[in-house]
Amino acid sequence: MALSSALFSAISGLSTLGNAMQVIGDNIANVNTIGFKASSFTFQDLLSQSVSTRSGTAQVGRGVALGDIYATFEQGSFESTGNTTDLAIGGDGFFVMRESGTQNLFYTRAGNFRFDKDGYLTNPEGYVVQGWRLDENGQDIGSVTDIVLDSFTSPPQASTQITVITNLSSRATSNSNDLSAAWDGDDSDGDGSFISDDAYEYQSTVKVYDSLGSTHDITVYYDPDHTTPNQWEYIIVCNPSEDNRSGATGDDLGLLARGTITFNSSSGTIEDMDMELNDGQGNWSGASISSNGYYYFTPTFISGTPMNVEFNIGTRDANAGVGTAAWANDSLTTTQYATASTTTFQSANGYGAGDLQGVDVDVDGVLTGIYSNGQLIPLFRVALAKFQNVQGLRKEGGNLYRQTRESGDAITNRPGTNGLGSVAPNSLEQSNVDIANEFVRMITTQRGFQANSKIITVTDQMLAELINLKR
């Protein structure tokens, strides 16, 4: 009967609008939920009923139903935080999460991650963030895996070069006929020093690291040659007590190398240089030249482990041989000017062992370990995933989605590639719920619900009039 159909049409309206209000309520309830994506809905009419009219068959609608409920994956605003591992995605994509204790993968836009007691990068529910392990050059290793801190120590790196840039005064006079002979490695004269202060013009000391990360002083002593103008003798030494060269003894303890530096008399720049190595037993031989064009000296601080260390005294062409054309006249080259002898720059590469002090994340999703020895070591790269049909994803609660047949398989790649967004560290993506829009939809839904309830009351009155016809 037409009146009962009107009742059922109104009931469908009440039911559908009630579900719509539930969607609106869910959106408003999650207005402050990290990474939440608001849902929207559409209505559709039900299959119409055919009725007879004077002009033929016509159709009468039988009510309304929910056509679809779908998420709106618009970008939410970013909130800055003080936590490096708070991550947001600028653009498309989802973080990949593994459920602890299983191999089940889930996907989320909420990047409020922390390291747990076992070093795993997890969300508040304990799901583990997935990514690629990186080698020392920042290149991906293998397939996607758990991001877990297991590199708590940065291993030491032995020094391979020292740089000592000096100005050696052109006014200086010679103090020794043979500078290397002035070295007293075993302190045979008992004066408590290995070289007399009046045996040289100038000295400079730089610290180097051995393969275990221990530091050692390397000292370079300079003195003008007593026979050749514009030429300086130099010796390279270490503490004799740290000299572990096989057979090193007597005055040669700690005496590693010697040589001369020749300067241009008018420009004060280097014209030539040579070096000889001491085997620790008084025997001298020509030093090797590195591929960079610098002479090697070879200290041995750990028994049986000689180190090849380049002695850099200035800028040079690595492709040029030892000679006049190899040296450049710039601020990082040893000179002979008429000012006091001084060290203008000195350094040594290498470093000792270091402990992990923190983790930094960049826009490429690379997690870099910050160590106490000053090293920055790439550890992992956060993986992002996208889907052909994001509307096909299934909400699992906890800001998580699961892939379905409708969504298609996850396409995983690096942030910033293949259409994926970049990662913003120290940030969280906020909910994309628009409060004003939700309030407007709430008003229209409420009025629609009122109108449908009115249909029921009016239809009830009409049925009452019908029943009263029998009176």
Sequence and secondary structure as in RCSB ss.txt:
>XXXX:A:sequence
MALSSALFSAISGLSTLGNAMQVIGDNIANVNTIGFKASSFTFQDLLSQSVSTRSGTAQVGRGVALGDIYATFEQ
GSFESTGNTTDLAIGGDGFFVMRESGTQNLFYTRAGNFRFDKDGYLTNPEGYVVQGWRLDENGQDIGSVTDIVLD
SFTSPPQASTQITVITNLSSRATSNSNDLSAAWDGDDSDGDGSFISDDAYEYQSTVKVYDSLGSTHDITVYYDPD
HTTPNQWEYIIVCNPSEDNRSGATGDDLGLLARGTITFNSSSGTIEDMDMELNDGQGNWSGASISSNGYYYFTPT
FISGTPMNVEFNIGTRDANAGVGTAAWANDSLTTTQYATASTTTFQSANGYGAGDLQGVDVDVDGVLTGIYSNGQ
LIPLFRVALAKFQNVQGLRKEGGNLYRQTRESGDAITNRPGTNGLGSVAPNSLEQSNVDIANEFVRMITTQRGFQ
ANSKIITVTDQMLAELINLKR
>XXXX:A:secstr
 HHHHHHHHHHHHHHHHHHHHHHHHHHHHTTT TT   EEEEEEE   EEEEETTEEEEE   EEEEEEEE    
  EEE S TTBEEEESS EEEEE TTS  EEEES  B EE TTSBEE TT  EEEEEEE TTS EEEEEEE B  
  EE  B   EEEEEEE  TT     S TGGG  TT TT SS SS GGG SEEEEEEEE TTS EEEEEEEEEE 
SSSTTEEEEEEEE GGG   TT  GGGTTEEEEEEEEE TTT BEEEEEEEEE SSS EEE  B TTS EEE   
SBTTB   EEEE B B TTS SSGGGB  STTB B  SS  EEEEEEE  B  EEEEEEEE TT EEEEEETTS 
EEEEEEE EEE S GGG EEEETTEEE  TTT   EEE TTSTT  EEEETEEE     HHHHHHHHHHHHHHHH
HHHHHHHHHHHHHHHHHGGG 
